[in-house]
Amino acid sequence: MDAWKTALAGAVAAAALWSGAAPAAAAGDRLDLLLGTRLVLDEATVGQATEGAARLCGGPPKKYVQQARKAARTGSIVVLCTGPRDQQVYFR
C-alpha cells in the first residue's frame, strides 16, 4: 500500500511539473490546495490553505503550516494525506 501511495504521489508531482504549475506557485507567499486533480483553493494565503487542509485531512490548521510554507516558498508539491476516494490532498 505504501508503494502505491509513493507511486501516486510521484505521478501527481510529475504531472504538475510537466504542466508548469510548480514554478508559478513559487511566486510569492501564495499556494494552491488540490484534491486529486481538482483545485480547491487557488493562490491562497498560508492561513487559508492550512484551514482548507484541516477540513480535508483532519486535525488543526497549525499541523499544516510548515508544509504550506515549504510549498509557497519553493513551489514544490507537498502531499498531505489521502482524501475521499483515495485522492491525494496536496499543496503546490
CYANA upper distance limits for C-alpha pairs under 8 A (distance plus 0.5 A):
  1 MET  CA      5 LYS  CA      6.90
  2 ASP  CA      6 THR  CA      6.65
  3 ALA  CA      7 ALA  CA      6.60
  4 TRP  CA      8 LEU  CA      6.63
  5 LYS  CA      9 ALA  CA      6.57
  6 THR  CA     10 GLY  CA      6.65
  7 ALA  CA     11 ALA  CA      6.69
  8 LEU  CA     12 VAL  CA      6.70
  9 ALA  CA     13 ALA  CA      6.64
  9 ALA  CA     79 VAL  CA      7.46
  9 ALA  CA     88 GLN  CA      7.87
 10 GLY  CA     14 ALA  CA      6.55
 11 ALA  CA     15 ALA  CA      6.59
 12 VAL  CA     16 ALA  CA      6.75
 13 ALA  CA     17 LEU  CA      6.66
 13 ALA  CA     77 ILE  CA      6.65
 14 ALA  CA     18 TRP  CA      6.42
 15 ALA  CA     19 SER  CA      6.64
 16 ALA  CA     20 GLY  CA      6.77
 16 ALA  CA     21 ALA  CA      5.82
 16 ALA  CA     22 ALA  CA      6.85
 17 LEU  CA     21 ALA  CA      6.46
 17 LEU  CA     22 ALA  CA      6.24
 20 GLY  CA     24 ALA  CA      7.67
 21 ALA  CA     25 ALA  CA      6.94
 21 ALA  CA     92 ARG  CA      8.28
 22 ALA  CA     26 ALA  CA      7.01
 22 ALA  CA     75 GLY  CA      5.38
 22 ALA  CA     76 SER  CA      6.44
 22 ALA  CA     77 ILE  CA      7.77
 22 ALA  CA     92 ARG  CA      6.77
 23 PRO  CA     27 ALA  CA      7.72
 23 PRO  CA     75 GLY  CA      6.21
 24 ALA  CA     75 GLY  CA      7.74
 25 ALA  CA     30 ARG  CA      7.21
 25 ALA  CA     31 LEU  CA      6.06
 25 ALA  CA     32 ASP  CA      7.65
 25 ALA  CA     43 GLU  CA      8.01
 25 ALA  CA     71 ALA  CA      8.32
 25 ALA  CA     72 ALA  CA      7.08
 25 ALA  CA     75 GLY  CA      5.49
 25 ALA  CA     92 ARG  CA      6.72
 26 ALA  CA     30 ARG  CA      8.11
 26 ALA  CA     31 LEU  CA      8.08
 26 ALA  CA     71 ALA  CA      7.83
 26 ALA  CA     72 ALA  CA      6.11
 26 ALA  CA     73 ARG  CA      6.29
 26 ALA  CA     74 THR  CA      5.81
 26 ALA  CA     75 GLY  CA      4.35
 26 ALA  CA     76 SER  CA      8.14
 27 ALA  CA     72 ALA  CA      8.08
 27 ALA  CA     73 ARG  CA      8.28
 27 ALA  CA     75 GLY  CA      8.13
 28 GLY  CA     72 ALA  CA      7.39
 28 GLY  CA     73 ARG  CA      7.69
 29 ASP  CA     45 THR  CA      7.05
 29 ASP  CA     46 VAL  CA      7.69
 29 ASP  CA     69 ARG  CA      8.22
 29 ASP  CA     72 ALA  CA      5.73
 29 ASP  CA     73 ARG  CA      7.14
 30 ARG  CA     43 GLU  CA      5.40
 30 ARG  CA     44 ALA  CA      5.75
 30 ARG  CA     45 THR  CA      5.56
 30 ARG  CA     46 VAL  CA      7.26
 30 ARG  CA     72 ALA  CA      6.04
 31 LEU  CA     42 ASP  CA      7.34
 31 LEU  CA     43 GLU  CA      5.35
 31 LEU  CA     44 ALA  CA      5.84
 31 LEU  CA     45 THR  CA      7.10
 31 LEU  CA     46 VAL  CA      7.68
 31 LEU  CA     49 ALA  CA      7.85
 31 LEU  CA     68 ALA  CA      7.97
 31 LEU  CA     71 ALA  CA      7.16
 31 LEU  CA     72 ALA  CA      5.68
 31 LEU  CA     75 GLY  CA      8.27
 31 LEU  CA     91 PHE  CA      7.16
 31 LEU  CA     92 ARG  CA      6.26
 32 ASP  CA     39 LEU  CA      7.70
 32 ASP  CA     40 VAL  CA      8.01
 32 ASP  CA     41 LEU  CA      5.90
 32 ASP  CA     42 ASP  CA      5.26
 32 ASP  CA     43 GLU  CA      5.79
 32 ASP  CA     44 ALA  CA      6.51
 32 ASP  CA     49 ALA  CA      7.72
 32 ASP  CA     91 PHE  CA      6.05
 32 ASP  CA     92 ARG  CA      5.78
 33 LEU  CA     39 LEU  CA      6.77
 33 LEU  CA     40 VAL  CA      5.96
 33 LEU  CA     41 LEU  CA      5.48
 33 LEU  CA     42 ASP  CA      7.29
 33 LEU  CA     44 ALA  CA      8.30
 33 LEU  CA     49 ALA  CA      6.71
 33 LEU  CA     52 GLY  CA      8.01
 33 LEU  CA     53 ALA  CA      7.92
 33 LEU  CA     89 VAL  CA      7.84
 33 LEU  CA     90 TYR  CA      6.35
 33 LEU  CA     91 PHE  CA      5.20
 33 LEU  CA     92 ARG  CA      7.17
 34 LEU  CA     38 ARG  CA      6.10
 34 LEU  CA     39 LEU  CA      5.08
 34 LEU  CA     40 VAL  CA      5.68
 34 LEU  CA     41 LEU  CA      7.45
 34 LEU  CA     88 GLN  CA      8.42
 34 LEU  CA     89 VAL  CA      6.17
 34 LEU  CA     90 TYR  CA      5.91
 34 LEU  CA     91 PHE  CA      6.85
 34 LEU  CA     92 ARG  CA      8.38
 35 LEU  CA     39 LEU  CA      7.02
 35 LEU  CA     40 VAL  CA      7.07
 35 LEU  CA     83 GLY  CA      7.69
 35 LEU  CA     87 GLN  CA      6.72
 35 LEU  CA     88 GLN  CA      6.34
 35 LEU  CA     89 VAL  CA      5.06
 35 LEU  CA     90 TYR  CA      7.21
 36 GLY  CA     87 GLN  CA      5.29
 36 GLY  CA     88 GLN  CA      5.62
 36 GLY  CA     89 VAL  CA      6.78
 41 LEU  CA     49 ALA  CA      7.49
 41 LEU  CA     52 GLY  CA      8.29
 44 ALA  CA     48 GLN  CA      6.29
 44 ALA  CA     49 ALA  CA      6.30
 45 THR  CA     49 ALA  CA      6.59
 46 VAL  CA     50 THR  CA      6.55
 46 VAL  CA     65 VAL  CA      7.45
 46 VAL  CA     68 ALA  CA      6.37
 46 VAL  CA     69 ARG  CA      7.15
 46 VAL  CA     72 ALA  CA      8.19
 47 GLY  CA     51 GLU  CA      6.78
 47 GLY  CA     61 PRO  CA      8.40
 47 GLY  CA     65 VAL  CA      8.27
 48 GLN  CA     52 GLY  CA      6.79
 49 ALA  CA     53 ALA  CA      6.61
 49 ALA  CA     68 ALA  CA      7.59
 49 ALA  CA     91 PHE  CA      8.44
 50 THR  CA     54 ALA  CA      6.61
 50 THR  CA     61 PRO  CA      5.35
 50 THR  CA     62 LYS  CA      7.48
 50 THR  CA     63 LYS  CA      8.41
 50 THR  CA     64 TYR  CA      5.97
 50 THR  CA     65 VAL  CA      6.63
 50 THR  CA     68 ALA  CA      7.32
 51 GLU  CA     55 ARG  CA      6.92
 51 GLU  CA     60 PRO  CA      8.34
 51 GLU  CA     61 PRO  CA      5.51
 52 GLY  CA     56 LEU  CA      6.87
 52 GLY  CA     61 PRO  CA      8.42
 53 ALA  CA     57 CYS  CA      6.22
 53 ALA  CA     58 GLY  CA      7.90
 53 ALA  CA     61 PRO  CA      7.49
 53 ALA  CA     64 TYR  CA      7.57
 53 ALA  CA     80 LEU  CA      8.23
 53 ALA  CA     89 VAL  CA      8.09
 54 ALA  CA     58 GLY  CA      5.21
 54 ALA  CA     59 GLY  CA      6.00
 54 ALA  CA     60 PRO  CA      6.23
 54 ALA  CA     61 PRO  CA      5.60
 54 ALA  CA     63 LYS  CA      8.45
 54 ALA  CA     64 TYR  CA      8.05
 55 ARG  CA     59 GLY  CA      8.39
 56 LEU  CA     83 GLY  CA      7.05
 56 LEU  CA     89 VAL  CA      7.95
 57 CYS  CA     80 LEU  CA      7.87
 57 CYS  CA     81 CYS  CA      6.53
 57 CYS  CA     82 THR  CA      7.98
 57 CYS  CA     83 GLY  CA      7.01
 57 CYS  CA     89 VAL  CA      8.06
 59 GLY  CA     63 LYS  CA      7.34
 60 PRO  CA     64 TYR  CA      8.41
 61 PRO  CA     65 VAL  CA      7.47
 64 TYR  CA     68 ALA  CA      6.62
 64 TYR  CA     80 LEU  CA      8.43
 65 VAL  CA     69 ARG  CA      6.64
 66 GLN  CA     70 LYS  CA      6.77
 67 GLN  CA     71 ALA  CA      6.75
 67 GLN  CA     78 VAL  CA      6.94
 67 GLN  CA     91 PHE  CA      8.24
 68 ALA  CA     72 ALA  CA      6.61
 68 ALA  CA     78 VAL  CA      8.35
 68 ALA  CA     91 PHE  CA      7.04
 69 ARG  CA     73 ARG  CA      6.38
 70 LYS  CA     74 THR  CA      6.40
 70 LYS  CA     75 GLY  CA      8.08
 70 LYS  CA     76 SER  CA      7.83
 70 LYS  CA     78 VAL  CA      8.40
 71 ALA  CA     75 GLY  CA      5.45
 71 ALA  CA     76 SER  CA      5.56
 71 ALA  CA     77 ILE  CA      6.67
 71 ALA  CA     78 VAL  CA      6.84
 71 ALA  CA     91 PHE  CA      6.63
 71 ALA  CA     92 ARG  CA      5.86
 72 ALA  CA     76 SER  CA      8.30
 72 ALA  CA     92 ARG  CA      7.67
 75 GLY  CA     92 ARG  CA      6.29
 76 SER  CA     91 PHE  CA      8.48
 76 SER  CA     92 ARG  CA      6.12
 77 ILE  CA     90 TYR  CA      7.17
 77 ILE  CA     91 PHE  CA      6.16
 77 ILE  CA     92 ARG  CA      4.94
 78 VAL  CA     90 TYR  CA      5.91
 78 VAL  CA     91 PHE  CA      5.68
 78 VAL  CA     92 ARG  CA      6.92
 79 VAL  CA     88 GLN  CA      7.18
 79 VAL  CA     89 VAL  CA      6.49
 79 VAL  CA     90 TYR  CA      4.70
 79 VAL  CA     91 PHE  CA      7.03
 80 LEU  CA     88 GLN  CA      7.89
 80 LEU  CA     89 VAL  CA      6.04
 80 LEU  CA     90 TYR  CA      5.73
 80 LEU  CA     91 PHE  CA      8.03
 81 CYS  CA     88 GLN  CA      6.47
 81 CYS  CA     89 VAL  CA      5.90
 81 CYS  CA     90 TYR  CA      7.79
 82 THR  CA     86 ASP  CA      5.98
 82 THR  CA     87 GLN  CA      5.98
 82 THR  CA     88 GLN  CA      5.04
 82 THR  CA     89 VAL  CA      6.38
 83 GLY  CA     87 GLN  CA      5.66
 83 GLY  CA     88 GLN  CA      6.34
 83 GLY  CA     89 VAL  CA      6.50
